Amino acid sequence: MAKIKETSTNQFNRQVSALICPVTYIVNKIGGHWKPIILYQLMSGPKRYSELRRAIPVISEKMLIQHLKELQADDLVLRIAEPVIPPVVTYRLSAAGAELKPVMTAMAEWAIRDDKRRNKKSSRPVVPAS
C-alpha cells in the first residue's frame, strides 16, 4: 500500500471535510468498492478469511487483505486469531461496525427497490447476504 503524505493538501482537506460533514466522515470509513461488501458479508456473523473469499469471489486476495486491515484500523472489524496450529483467524464486526447494520440494510433494500423501479432484468440480480 502506498504511503499517504500526511502533509499533503489533499489529506488535510479530507480531514477538515470529515470534521464538517458526517457523510464525508462515513464515506472515508466505508467508502470504495469493497469495504461495504465486506461489512455486508460480516453482518450475518463472524467469518474466516476463506469464507470471505468464497462469499466475494471477484475480490483479489491483495484487496481483501488491504481492506480488512483498513476496516480494523478504523475499528469497524475485529480480527480474532486463535493460538492453534494451523492458525485460525476469524473476522467479525466490532461494536462500531455492528452499529452500521441498519445503514447497510437500508442501502441493500434501496438497491433492490431501485433495481425493481428500473425494471431491468440483470444478469446478476441483487441478492441479500445470507
VEXKOLNU-889073 format. One record per atom (N, C-alpha, C, O): residue in three letters; x, y, z. Coordinates in steps of 0.02 Angstrom, whole numbers, padded with zeros to 5 digits, always signed. Last residue first. Layout:
BEGIN
ALAXYZ;...
***
This chain:
BEGIN
SER-01325-00692+00158;SER-01357-00745+00197;SER-01331-00749+00267;SER-01353-00791+00306;ALA-01362-00534+00085;ALA-01315-00581+00116;ALA-01353-00632+00156;ALA-01406-00619+00183;PRO-01474-00517-00058;PRO-01452-00500+00009;PRO-01404-00553+00036;PRO-01405-00611+00014;VAL-01436-00484-00225;VAL-01455-00536-00178;VAL-01430-00516-00109;VAL-01371-00500-00101;VAL-01475-00423-00378;VAL-01454-00402-00312;VAL-01481-00452-00263;VAL-01542-00463-00258;PRO-01428-00526-00519;PRO-01477-00494-00476;PRO-01447-00475-00409;PRO-01399-00506-00385;ARG-01348-00517-00655;ARG-01326-00529-00587;ARG-01375-00493-00541;ARG-01364-00435-00525;SER-01415-00483-00766;SER-01385-00549-00766;SER-01358-00567-00697;SER-01347-00626-00682;SER-01571-00402-00739;SER-01499-00403-00733;SER-01473-00474-00736;SER-01506-00521-00712;LYS-01692-00322-00809;LYS-01675-00392-00795;LYS-01600-00395-00797;LYS-01569-00392-00850;LYS-01761-00179-00736;LYS-01710-00210-00777;LYS-01705-00283-00759;LYS-01713-00303-00701;ASN-01842-00085-00673;ASN-01872-00142-00709;ASN-01823-00173-00758;ASN-01841-00192-00814;ARG-01818+00018-00594;ARG-01790+00023-00662;ARG-01814-00034-00706;ARG-01808-00032-00767;ARG-01876-00036-00481;ARG-01902+00026-00510;ARG-01878+00033-00583;ARG-01917+00053-00626;LYS-01792-00142-00452;LYS-01861-00156-00473;LYS-01891-00095-00508;LYS-01926-00102-00558;ASP-01679-00068-00417;ASP-01675-00117-00471;ASP-01744-00133-00498;ASP-01755-00137-00558;ASP-01730+00002-00308;ASP-01709+00038-00367;ASP-01704-00008-00428;ASP-01723+00011-00483;ARG-01752-00103-00216;ARG-01808-00062-00240;ARG-01790-00025-00305;ARG-01830-00022-00351;ILE-01619-00147-00201;ILE-01670-00193-00226;ILE-01729-00154-00254;ILE-01754-00169-00308;ALA-01560-00031-00147;ALA-01535-00059-00210;ALA-01587-00106-00242;ALA-01596-00106-00302;TRP-01630-00017-00028;TRP-01637+00034-00079;TRP-01615+00007-00147;TRP-01648+00019-00197;GLU-01582-00130+00039;GLU-01654-00125+00023;GLU-01666-00073-00031;GLU-01708-00084-00076;ALA-01447-00093+00052;ALA-01466-00153+00014;ALA-01539-00151-00007;ALA-01556-00168-00063;MET-01459+00022+00133;MET-01427+00026+00067;MET-01448-00033+00024;MET-01463-00025-00035;ALA-01517-00035+00248;ALA-01553+00016+00210;ALA-01524+00024+00140;ALA-01562+00031+00092;THR-01411-00118+00287;THR-01475-00147+00269;THR-01516-00098+00227;THR-01546-00117+00177;MET-01315-00020+00318;MET-01301-00068+00265;MET-01366-00101+00241;MET-01375-00112+00181;VAL-01382+00043+00424;VAL-01361+00082+00366;VAL-01351+00035+00306;VAL-01375+00048+00251;PRO-01399-00059+00519;PRO-01458-00027+00489;PRO-01441+00013+00426;PRO-01482+00017+00380;LYS-01256-00090+00540;LYS-01304-00138+00511;LYS-01366-00105+00482;LYS-01385-00120+00426;LEU-01172-00007+00608;LEU-01183+00008+00537;LEU-01234-00039+00504;LEU-01254-00028+00447;GLU-01151-00062+00730;GLU-01197-00004+00727;GLU-01212+00016+00655;GLU-01261+00052+00642;ALA-01051-00152+00702;ALA-01120-00178+00710;ALA-01171-00121+00708;ALA-01228-00132+00687;GLY-00941-00067+00706;GLY-00962-00097+00642;GLY-01033-00123+00645;GLY-01070-00118+00597;ALA-00936-00040+00843;ALA-00948+00015+00796;ALA-00971-00012+00728;ALA-01015+00017+00697;ALA-00909-00169+00888;ALA-00970-00135+00911;ALA-00987-00078+00863;ALA-01045-00069+00846;SER-00849-00257+00741;SER-00840-00229+00808;SER-00906-00198+00829;SER-00955-00199+00791;LEU-00883-00405+00651;LEU-00895-00333+00660;LEU-00880-00314+00732;LEU-00896-00351+00779;ARG-00746-00519+00626;ARG-00815-00503+00644;ARG-00821-00428+00652;ARG-00772-00392+00659;TYR-00644-00651+00571;TYR-00660-00580+00568;TYR-00733-00571+00587;TYR-00776-00611+00568;THR-00523-00766+00629;THR-00593-00751+00615;THR-00601-00675+00616;THR-00570-00639+00655;VAL-00401-00886+00603;VAL-00415-00814+00607;VAL-00487-00802+00587;VAL-00509-00825+00534;VAL-00301-01006+00664;VAL-00370-00995+00645;VAL-00385-00921+00657;VAL-00381-00896+00714;PRO-00148-01087+00618;PRO-00184-01030+00647;PRO-00255-01023+00621;PRO-00268-01034+00561;PRO-00144-01268+00630;PRO-00130-01205+00595;PRO-00172-01148+00625;PRO-00224-01160+00655;ILE-00119-01224+00793;ILE-00083-01239+00732;ILE-00127-01285+00691;ILE-00146-01338+00716;VAL-00180-01080+00886;VAL-00177-01152+00871;VAL-00137-01161+00807;VAL-00123-01113+00771;PRO-00233-00955+00952;PRO-00164-00980+00953;PRO-00162-01057+00945;PRO-00143-01093+00991;GLU-00339-00865+00844;GLU-00334-00916+00896;GLU-00265-00946+00893;GLU-00240-00963+00839;ALA-00373-00700+00815;ALA-00327-00754+00797;ALA-00322-00802+00856;ALA-00302-00783+00911;ILE-00489-00594+00755;ILE-00477-00637+00813;ILE-00434-00696+00789;ILE-00456-00736+00748;ARG-00514-00433+00714;ARG-00479-00493+00691;ARG-00462-00534+00752;ARG-00425-00511+00796;LEU-00656-00332+00689;LEU-00608-00361+00736;LEU-00579-00424+00705;LEU-00614-00463+00674;VAL-00700-00181+00609;VAL-00694-00254+00606;VAL-00642-00276+00657;VAL-00590-00243+00666;LEU-00693-00049+00639;LEU-00758-00074+00615;LEU-00759-00150+00613;LEU-00812-00181+00616;ASP-00578+00025+00667;ASP-00616-00005+00722;ASP-00687-00025+00700;ASP-00734-00019+00739;ASP-00493+00062+00569;ASP-00549+00108+00582;ASP-00596+00081+00636;ASP-00649+00111+00648;ALA-00412-00049+00565;ALA-00383+00014+00588;ALA-00437+00065+00605;ALA-00428+00107+00650;GLN-00504-00140+00508;GLN-00479-00150+00576;GLN-00452-00084+00604;GLN-00468-00067+00661;LEU-00515-00084+00382;LEU-00575-00088+00424;LEU-00557-00101+00497;LEU-00591-00076+00542;GLU-00383-00104+00340;GLU-00409-00036+00346;GLU-00471-00035+00390;GLU-00480+00010+00431;LYS-00378-00244+00338;LYS-00332-00206+00381;LYS-00358-00136+00392;LYS-00354-00110+00448;LEU-00475-00270+00240;LEU-00485-00295+00308;LEU-00440-00258+00357;LEU-00461-00241+00412;HIS-00411-00210+00131;HIS-00472-00180+00158;HIS-00489-00207+00227;HIS-00516-00170+00269;GLN-00300-00297+00113;GLN-00291-00225+00123;GLN-00352-00194+00155;GLN-00346-00154+00202;ILE-00362-00422+00092;ILE-00317-00412+00148;ILE-00310-00338+00164;ILE-00314-00318+00223;LEU-00433-00392-00026;LEU-00468-00415+00033;LEU-00425-00403+00095;LEU-00449-00378+00145;MET-00329-00356-00115;MET-00380-00307-00096;MET-00417-00328-00033;MET-00431-00286+00010;LYS-00257-00479-00123;LYS-00225-00417-00101;LYS-00276-00366-00077;LYS-00267-00335-00024;GLU-00352-00565-00178;GLU-00326-00578-00111;GLU-00295-00515-00082;GLU-00304-00499-00023;SER-00487-00479-00261;SER-00420-00510-00260;SER-00398-00519-00187;SER-00423-00486-00142;ILE-00657-00523-00280;ILE-00607-00481-00248;ILE-00540-00518-00249;ILE-00536-00578-00239;VAL-00748-00615-00329;VAL-00715-00570-00377;VAL-00663-00524-00346;VAL-00627-00489-00383;PRO-00807-00686-00223;PRO-00757-00719-00266;PRO-00719-00672-00313;PRO-00665-00689-00336;ILE-00856-00672-00081;ILE-00841-00617-00127;ILE-00788-00643-00177;ILE-00730-00622-00174;ALA-00867-00794-00018;ALA-00926-00751-00021;ALA-00918-00694-00070;ALA-00967-00669-00098;ARG-00736-00842-00024;ARG-00789-00878-00060;ARG-00851-00834-00069;ARG-00885-00837-00120;ARG-00674-00747+00058;ARG-00651-00755-00011;ARG-00704-00791-00053;ARG-00717-00772-00110;LEU-00741-00771+00178;LEU-00749-00706+00145;LEU-00728-00711+00072;LEU-00760-00682+00029;GLU-00692-00899+00204;GLU-00764-00889+00194;GLU-00778-00823+00159;GLU-00822-00818+00116;SER-00557-00872+00224;SER-00577-00913+00166;SER-00652-00907+00152;SER-00673-00911+00095;TYR-00563-00799+00345;TYR-00539-00768+00284;TYR-00563-00806+00222;TYR-00586-00776+00174;ARG-00717-00832+00432;ARG-00646-00841+00422;ARG-00627-00810+00355;ARG-00670-00797+00313;LYS-00836-00727+00510;LYS-00816-00768+00454;LYS-00740-00774+00454;LYS-00705-00728+00473;PRO-00978-00691+00615;PRO-00906-00696+00604;PRO-00891-00743+00545;PRO-00926-00791+00533;GLY-01130-00631+00531;GLY-01092-00663+00584;GLY-01018-00667+00566;GLY-00998-00650+00511;SER-01193-00554+00440;SER-01226-00618+00456;SER-01187-00657+00509;SER-01210-00710+00531;MET-01107-00448+00419;MET-01169-00436+00456;MET-01203-00501+00478;MET-01238-00503+00529;LEU-01005-00481+00334;LEU-00994-00493+00406;LEU-01056-00480+00448;LEU-01058-00497+00507;GLN-01056-00436+00213;GLN-01046-00508+00223;GLN-01038-00524+00297;GLN-01061-00577+00320;TYR-01051-00299+00235;TYR-01116-00331+00224;TYR-01110-00406+00235;TYR-01155-00437+00263;LEU-00913-00277+00242;LEU-00955-00264+00301;LEU-01022-00300+00294;LEU-01047-00329+00343;ILE-00881-00309+00108;ILE-00852-00347+00163;ILE-00895-00339+00226;ILE-00912-00388+00260;ILE-00953-00209+00042;ILE-00968-00279+00028;ILE-00941-00323+00084;ILE-00975-00370+00106;PRO-00894-00091+00088;PRO-00964-00105+00104;PRO-00983-00178+00093;PRO-01024-00206+00130;LYS-00759-00114+00035;LYS-00774-00110+00107;LYS-00847-00122+00123;LYS-00862-00161+00168;TRP-00753-00112-00109;TRP-00752-00174-00071;TRP-00773-00169+00002;TRP-00801-00217+00028;HIS-00760+00019-00163;HIS-00800-00035-00191;HIS-00806-00094-00144;HIS-00859-00124-00139;GLY-00780+00163-00055;GLY-00744+00119-00100;GLY-00788+00062-00122;GLY-00846+00057-00102;GLY-00807+00195+00122;GLY-00811+00209+00050;GLY-00769+00161+00009;GLY-00727+00124+00036;ILE-00806+00191+00257;ILE-00832+00132+00223;ILE-00836+00141+00147;ILE-00865+00100+00112;LYS-00734+00310+00297;LYS-00728+00247+00334;LYS-00749+00186+00293;LYS-00715+00135+00293;ASN-00768+00411+00208;ASN-00697+00397+00220;ASN-00687+00331+00255;ASN-00636+00297+00244;VAL-00905+00406+00226;VAL-00878+00385+00161;VAL-00803+00371+00168;VAL-00777+00325+00136;ILE-00914+00461+00354;ILE-00930+00390+00344;ILE-00904+00364+00277;ILE-00883+00307+00272;TYR-00869+00593+00328;TYR-00837+00552+00379;TYR-00851+00478+00366;TYR-00805+00437+00367;THR-00961+00639+00235;THR-00891+00631+00215;THR-00854+00586+00264;THR-00814+00544+00244;VAL-01070+00645+00320;VAL-01072+00600+00263;VAL-01001+00587+00237;VAL-00984+00531+00220;PRO-01037+00744+00413;PRO-01041+00674+00435;PRO-01043+00624+00377;PRO-01021+00567+00385;CYS-00927+00875+00387;CYS-00983+00839+00357;CYS-00984+00766+00379;CYS-00936+00729+00366;ILE-00818+00924+00462;ILE-00875+00967+00447;ILE-00937+00928+00427;ILE-00993+00945+00446;LEU-00726+00822+00469;LEU-00747+00854+00531;LEU-00811+00895+00521;LEU-00853+00899+00565;ALA-00705+00794+00336;ALA-00733+00742+00379;ALA-00758+00771+00445;ALA-00807+00746+00473;SER-00644+00911+00293;SER-00711+00897+00269;SER-00744+00842+00311;SER-00805+00843+00320;VAL-00519+00894+00358;VAL-00563+00951+00375;VAL-00634+00937+00354;VAL-00681+00949+00392;GLN-00470+00780+00294;GLN-00479+00780+00366;GLN-00527+00836+00387;GLN-00570+00825+00430;ARG-00464+00823+00161;ARG-00506+00766+00179;ARG-00521+00765+00254;ARG-00577+00751+00275;ASN-00369+00926+00171;ASN-00437+00942+00151;ASN-00485+00885+00169;ASN-00542+00898+00189;PHE-00255+00849+00205;PHE-00280+00900+00251;PHE-00353+00916+00236;PHE-00395+00920+00281;GLN-00240+00775+00087;GLN-00252+00740+00151;GLN-00281+00789+00202;GLN-00328+00771+00238;ASN-00215+00881-00004;ASN-00272+00836-00013;ASN-00290+00801+00052;ASN-00349+00798+00071;THR-00095+00930+00044;THR-00154+00973+00046;THR-00217+00930+00040;THR-00266+00943+00074;SER+00008+00823+00146;SER-00020+00843+00081;SER-00083+00885+00091;SER-00121+00876+00139;THR+00066+00773+00257;THR+00067+00845+00250;THR+00035+00869+00185;THR+00035+00929+00170;GLU+00066+00636+00248;GLU+00024+00667+00299;GLU+00019+00742+00291;GLU-00028+00773+00316;LYS+00057+00545+00105;LYS+00093+00600+00136;LYS+00047+00635+00185;LYS-00006+00660+00165;ILE+00030+00375+00119;ILE-00001+00440+00106;ILE+00040+00493+00142;ILE+00055+00487+00202;LYS+00111+00241+00040;LYS+00106+00283+00100;LYS+00078+00351+00080;LYS+00099+00381+00031;ALA+00030+00109-00042;ALA+00068+00171-00046;ALA+00057+00212+00017;ALA+00001+00219+00042;MET+00043-00058+00000;MET+00000+00000+00000;MET+00045+00062+00000;MET+00094+00065+00038;
***
